[in-house]
Amino acid sequence: MKNEFDKYEKEILESFKAGEWQEIENMPEEIEKHKEYAAETFKKNKRVNIRLSERDINLLKIRAMEEGIPYQTLIASILHKYVSGKFESQ
């Protein structure tokens, strides 16, 4: 298998080779801190009630079945991607 890199991976490799990367002090503490950030990001501790049309709910349920996930999870995923700037409309 040929070791091919995409454009982004090549940029990272060149940056590393150019000495642009710095070692992080206290790496174990930094890892733990970021694990906590990640856990807080994905904690689902708030409830939201919204009203949607029956047609939209049915379409969401169909898409969720295609993805193999519950429709509420699909809605939460769509909202998360939108607010984090990662939502891409097809």
Stockholm file with secondary structure:
# STOCKHOLM 1.0

chainA/1-90         MKNEFDKYEKEILESFKAGEWQEIENMPEEIEKHKEYAAETFKKNKRVNIRLSERDINLLKIRAMEEGIPYQTLIASILHKYVSGKFESQ
#=GR chainA/1-90 SS CCCCCCHHHHHHHHHHHTTCCCCCTTHHHHHHHHHHHHHHHHCCCCCCCCCCCHHHHHHHHHHHHHHTSCHHHHHHHHHHHHHTTCCCCC
#=GC SS_cons        CCCCCCHHHHHHHHHHHTTCCCCCTTHHHHHHHHHHHHHHHHCCCCCCCCCCCHHHHHHHHHHHHHHTSCHHHHHHHHHHHHHTTCCCCC
//
